[in-house]
Amino acid sequence: MNALRLSSLLGVALTAGAAQGAGPPSTAGPPCALIRGVTLSDGAGDRVVDVVVRGDRVAAVRILAGGEPEPGCDVIAGAGRVLTAGLVDPYTRLGLVEVDLEAPTVDTDLRAPFQDPSGQIRASVRADLAYNPRSSLIGVTRLEGVTSAISVPSGGVISGRSFWVDLVGARQGTAIQRAPVAMHASLGPRQESRASAFQTIDVALREARDFATRQREWAKNQTPGFLTPRLDLAALLPVAKGELPLVVTVDRASDIEGLLRMTAGTPLRLVIAGGAEAWLVRDALAQRKVAVILDPLTYGPGSFDQLAARPDNAALLHAAGVAVMFSTFSSHGARKLRQLAGNAVRGGLSHAAALDAVTRVPAEVFGLADHGRVAPGAIADLVLWSGDPFELSTRVEGLWIHGRSVPLTSRQTALRDRYRHVPPR
Amino acid sequence: MSRAAVQWAAVLALGAAGCVTRPATVDPGATSDPAAPTPLEALEARAHASVEAPDARVGGPFTLEGGTVLTATGERYAPGYVVVEGGRIEALGAGKAPAPKGTVLDVAGRFVTPGLIDVHSHLGVMASPHLRGSDDVNEATAPNTAQVWAEHGFWPQDPGLERAARGGVTTLQALPGSANLIGGRGVTVHLRPARGARAMRFPGAPDGVKMACGENPKRVYGGKGGPSTRMGNIAGHRAAFADAQKWLRDNKGKAAAEVARDLKMETLAAALEGRALVHVHCYRADDMLAFLAAADEFGVAVKAFHHALEAYKIRDILAARHIAVATWADWWGFKLEAYDGIPETLAFVAEAGGDAIVHSDSGEGIQRLNQEAAKALASGRAAGVKLTDDDALRWVTLNPARALGIDGEVGSLEVGKRADLVVWDRDPFSVYARARWVYVDGLRVIDVDASSAPWSDLELGQEVGE
């Protein structure tokens, strides 16, 4: 309890100047906070509310703002400030990378020791075992309002399994919310033909379905051999059944079309990552209920696969009924997420849809429905902003993850403070 | 005394054994010295002669009226006016134009700023789409390739150029990469479409010389004969400077025709004499200090440190020497020497009296330099640094113009300067702001409301519709 109160002071009172009249700390029951008279902003619009956080959950959202605090509740003045659910970047490498160019600090490439010798199929590897919740990137990222991320492995055609973390705690067990949360594959430009990458995915998924029905025979050594290693088939099984999403990194419209054709009639839950040209096939994506994770800053033919990239990609997809999410596809740059959302609005998307895209949509697409919203029973991952969360002049003034106030500090703020005067004293 | 001359005097005062016989006059805005060119300058002039004639057209007369005018000189006119005639700013001020010229364009509710300037771009030399055939950024065949010129690899059809212009950029320096200790010459281009790099050269802009310290050269050459350490890096710089010093001594007093051409030495000599501006890729504070020690030893004036993520640690030293700090708003950590980057660097440098510059080094970032400046501004203010919007505007206009030696021509809205202007649909520091009209030399090169064919031949005729 003392630790909680201390972090409350560090995290909130310093900037919001608000931890007033909290009364004596209660000695029993879960920690409690009342964010009073705040403008709650989500896909449904803006309204002034009181938000009560108890334990790690949102206990109440009261439209009649300005209510009295419950005994033992910290009170945070929310007037003039905006409260949103914590932002979610669904495609990062957070906790798997400390310094990109230093291999001993990079754990994204799940080259698998027991698998397919080509190195193209790494389905069985779990990236979450390598997650470092003490990485300096975690604190830096959450200071910009990102409270959750999916960390994704890379390499090969089928790269392995990602996991969902909340950016809190020094223990894997505290941070990791779901592992695995998705399987990852990659199409697009490569040394061999992209057709061979399609085949790799196709064969592995077909064999996984086959494997599902013939596991007993396989155990008795009575099946013809599978081309795909057994460990990978087992990992792909929930993907083939549609229980675990398959996130495919691909930009070119024709490649997205090929993917949709190849998987027609299967129960796969497809998600497109990248999707620079996705707007060209938005009707097909909507029909198949395929969600898209995109970077609204992508505008310009970085490759021939992006010749048709345009700044209103997100707006066009959303208008066609496609679920849209945003990602920096980054590690150190993940803190830019709100700038991406702002640029999607600049490109024509509604503010409400852009806010959904970085909160509610990723939570729903990846099956963590208690994240990404501010409602009774939801996980209390909350961000208190000085204004419009997407505007560049807006600052984060308060942060709660799992209901706990998080100090607004990072390794970078420590450097900033040491060098506030030079030479440092 | 020009700023360059001040800097030069500072170098000499430090006891540098330079071989320079006169102060460098690299700022065209400050050039009034009618002295005849030296033999080496005559050689340069011949090397810079153009095959293709630059586009001589200029825009105007017209008058922008009713909008908020941000000048980058400290003045803000809300509302204000700008009168353009003959490609230059003829008048500006608050309220309505007392003597409007040409068409009067009502820009009420909009913001007018100088065209943005990127001091560090690889557009043209690392063109999109990024493929082997379009990669001309690093002549990574030797650690010192002072003889290569970015303009000779600059592809004017890079689709990134139009996208930069759509973000309000009107001038950029295209630089060789940082694989080499001395990567070659950079070229400052004016964003008007042309068939060749020469025709895009910003008139009168001095060349840049790109140098690099830190991890890149040692990584690239560690297995190829060195340098393989930071020690080797600085030794390489010193050796190059020493060679150039000797070459200058050997050619002293010779007529241009008597000078045996040595392309590598000519670039280094231009750097030593201050005729070409030295831009150094350097992340770490201690790397910058080590480079400065070597530069001082040979009388080399550093114009700007680029990517200088740790400049905040030595901002007092850099500000005192008038060395500009060009960096990103929030990049960090992609390599070890970038691990200590903080978002307050630009604000801290500005607070210390230094020249802070937001650069892109990126075909994506150059499309939104205004947003990068806005982020750095917000970070600085949150840390308690007193900054005006005009301060932050200078990070992407006047300060890079000064680092490129063209601040007499562009970088701020002042009478007589080139009419490089951006009309934004709202406050340019908003994430939602878009450049509606972009003018170069008074010519409207971008109009977001008009449909137009792409600048780049590569994008012409591509099937990118439904």
Interface residues (C-beta under 8 A of the other chain):
Chain A: E98 V99 D100 L101 E102 S136 L137 V140 L280 L297 T298 Y299 G300 P301 G302 S303 F304 Q306 L307 A308 S331 H332 G333 R335 K336 Q339 G342 N343 V345 R346 F390 E391 L392 S393 T394 R395 Q412 L415 R416 Y419 R420 V422 P423 P424
Chain B: S128 P129 H130 L131 P159 G160 R163 E215 R219 Y312 K313 I314 R315 D316 D330 W331 W332 G333 F334 K335 L336 A338 Y339 D340 G341 I342 P343 E344 F348 A352 G363 E364 Q367 R368 Q371 A374 K375 L377 A378 R381 A382 A383 F429 S430 V431 Y432 A433 R434 L458 E459 Q462 V464 G465 E466
